[in-house]
Amino acid sequence: MDIDWFGHACFRIRDKGVTIVTDPHPEELGYERPRIRADVVTVSHPHPGHSAVKGFRGSPHVLTAPGEYEIGGAFITGIATYHDARQGSEQGQNTVFLFDLGGLTVCHLGDLGHGLAQEEVEAFDQVHILLIPVGGGNSLGGALAAEVVSTIEPNIVVPMHYGTPLLSRELEGVDRFLRAMGAGHVTPQESLRVRPGNLPEDTQVVVLDYHK
């Protein structure tokens, strides 16, 4: 499995001929608009920075709601959560997506805006790779994100949705989350390549470089 970060909450997840793109953004956000091939595009919520679904090659399936899906050998589960800590009364709902691909489960939390109780996490089953917002605003900030990581207990956690020099809106940088995780300095890497047999036993933080 290969995972690339296109900025904000947008990732490309590829495994066994299936390509999934999460929460695509418009160029107005500050990052270059990804114009790539996709079999599936997921949207965690309809805010403009997460729902620019047009322009992908391959006529992808666009998933915008909770449910269970099987597309091209990928098993995908959408779980209803909230975009704020007041059960959606301020920012609406958020869909967490789980991708079961090639023996690995990737969890994209979208713009989750609240902590998770243990009984909620049980619905996620085993998460190997967690893609988590850490920049605050209307989603998790660094400290609360670290708490969510400790509840889910993934093998690998990749921060997203945080402030960078390119981003056109103000969010916390990734450093606060890294401190809360006790990770110290983490050197960004170009891509994340994972196989079922080489997962770390303890949770490892991976920071990805922005992929143009």
VENTASUL-V711049 format. One record per residue. N is the residue number from 1. RES is the residue in one small letter. SS is DSSP state (H for helix, E for strand, L for the rest). PSI is psi as a letter, one per 20 degrees, with the letter a starting at -180 (* if undefined). OMEGA is omega in degrees with one decimal (none if undefined). Layout:
n: (N:N)
res: (RES:RES)
ss: (SS:SS)
psi: (PSI:PSI)
omega: (OMEGA:OMEGA)
This chain:
n: (1:2:3:4:5:6:7:8:9:10:11:12:13:14:15:16:17:18:19:20:21:22:23:24:25:26:27:28:29:30:31:32:33:34:35:36:37:38:39:40:41:42:43:44:45:46:47:48:49:50:51:52:53:54:55:56:57:58:59:60:61:62:63:64:65:66:67:68:69:70:71:72:73:74:75:76:77:78:79:80:81:82:83:84:85:86:87:88:89:90:91:92:93:94:95:96:97:98:99:100:101:102:103:104:105:106:107:108:109:110:111:112:113:114:115:116:117:118:119:120:121:122:123:124:125:126:127:128:129:130:131:132:133:134:135:136:137:138:139:140:141:142:143:144:145:146:147:148:149:150:151:152:153:154:155:156:157:158:159:160:161:162:163:164:165:166:167:168:169:170:171:172:173:174:175:176:177:178:179:180:181:182:183:184:185:186:187:188:189:190:191:192:193:194:195:196:197:198:199:200:201:202:203:204:205:206:207:208:209:210:211:212)
res: (m:d:i:d:w:f:g:h:a:c:f:r:i:r:d:k:g:v:t:i:v:t:d:p:h:p:e:e:l:g:y:e:r:p:r:i:r:a:d:v:v:t:v:s:h:p:h:p:g:h:s:a:v:k:g:f:r:g:s:p:h:v:l:t:a:p:g:e:y:e:i:g:g:a:f:i:t:g:i:a:t:y:h:d:a:r:q:g:s:e:q:g:q:n:t:v:f:l:f:d:l:g:g:l:t:v:c:h:l:g:d:l:g:h:g:l:a:q:e:e:v:e:a:f:d:q:v:h:i:l:l:i:p:v:g:g:g:n:s:l:g:g:a:l:a:a:e:v:v:s:t:i:e:p:n:i:v:v:p:m:h:y:g:t:p:l:l:s:r:e:l:e:g:v:d:r:f:l:r:a:m:g:a:g:h:v:t:p:q:e:s:l:r:v:r:p:g:n:l:p:e:d:t:q:v:v:v:l:d:y:h:k)
ss: (L:E:E:E:E:L:L:L:L:L:E:E:E:E:E:L:L:E:E:E:E:E:L:L:L:L:H:H:H:L:L:L:L:L:L:L:E:L:L:E:E:E:L:L:L:L:L:H:H:H:L:L:L:L:L:L:E:L:L:L:E:E:E:L:L:L:E:E:E:E:E:L:L:E:E:E:E:E:E:E:E:E:L:L:L:L:L:L:L:L:L:L:E:E:E:E:E:E:E:E:E:L:L:E:E:E:E:E:L:L:L:L:L:L:L:L:L:H:H:H:H:H:H:H:L:L:L:L:E:E:E:E:E:L:L:L:L:L:L:L:L:H:H:H:H:H:H:H:H:H:H:H:L:L:L:E:E:E:E:E:L:L:L:L:L:L:L:L:L:L:L:L:L:L:H:H:H:H:H:H:L:L:L:L:L:L:L:L:E:L:L:E:E:L:L:H:H:H:L:L:L:L:L:E:E:E:L:E:L:E:L:L)
psi: (p:p:p:q:p:j:q:d:j:o:q:p:p:p:p:l:j:p:p:p:p:q:m:q:q:r:h:i:i:h:q:p:p:p:m:r:q:q:h:p:p:q:o:h:r:j:q:h:j:j:k:m:i:q:j:q:q:j:m:q:p:o:p:j:r:q:a:p:q:o:o:k:i:p:p:p:p:p:p:p:a:q:j:r:j:l:k:j:h:g:i:a:r:p:p:p:p:p:o:o:p:k:j:q:p:p:p:o:i:c:l:p:j:r:r:p:q:h:h:h:h:h:i:i:b:p:p:g:p:p:o:p:p:j:j:b:c:j:a:p:r:g:g:h:g:h:g:h:g:h:g:h:l:r:h:p:p:o:q:r:l:r:p:r:h:h:p:j:r:p:r:q:r:i:h:g:g:h:g:h:i:k:i:b:p:p:p:q:q:h:q:o:p:q:q:h:i:k:p:q:g:q:p:p:p:p:p:q:q:p:o:*)
omega: (177.0:178.9:176.4:-179.3:179.2:178.9:178.8:-179.0:-174.4:176.5:166.4:180.0:-176.0:175.8:174.9:174.3:178.9:178.2:-179.9:174.2:-178.4:170.4:-179.7:-175.0:173.9:-179.6:178.9:179.7:178.7:177.3:176.5:-178.3:179.0:177.9:-172.0:176.1:177.6:171.8:-179.2:171.2:179.0:179.4:-176.8:177.9:-168.5:177.8:-172.3:-177.8:-175.9:-168.5:178.9:-167.5:-177.0:172.9:178.9:175.0:175.5:180.0:-174.1:168.4:179.9:-178.6:-174.7:-172.7:175.0:179.2:178.3:-174.7:171.6:-175.4:175.5:-179.2:177.1:175.2:-172.6:177.8:174.8:-176.1:-177.6:173.8:-177.3:179.9:178.0:-177.4:-178.8:176.7:173.8:-176.9:-179.3:-174.3:178.3:-176.2:177.5:177.6:171.5:179.3:173.5:179.9:178.1:-174.1:171.6:178.9:177.4:176.4:176.8:178.4:175.8:-173.7:-178.7:177.6:178.6:-175.3:-176.4:175.4:-178.1:173.9:-176.9:-178.8:175.7:-178.4:-179.8:178.1:-178.5:-175.7:-178.5:176.5:178.5:-177.4:-177.7:175.5:-165.6:174.9:-175.9:-170.4:179.2:-172.3:177.8:177.3:-174.7:169.2:-173.0:-176.2:-179.6:176.7:178.7:177.1:178.7:177.0:-177.7:177.6:-178.3:178.5:176.8:172.9:-179.3:175.5:-180.0:178.4:177.6:172.8:178.5:-176.5:174.2:177.5:-178.4:-172.8:-176.1:176.6:-174.9:173.1:174.2:172.5:-177.2:-173.4:-179.6:177.3:-179.6:177.2:-179.7:178.1:-176.4:-173.8:-176.9:179.7:177.4:179.8:179.3:177.5:-172.3:-175.7:176.0:177.9:-172.6:171.7:-177.3:-176.4:-176.8:177.3:175.2:179.0:177.3:-178.1:179.7:177.6:177.2:175.1:-178.6:171.0:174.7:-176.5:179.7:none)
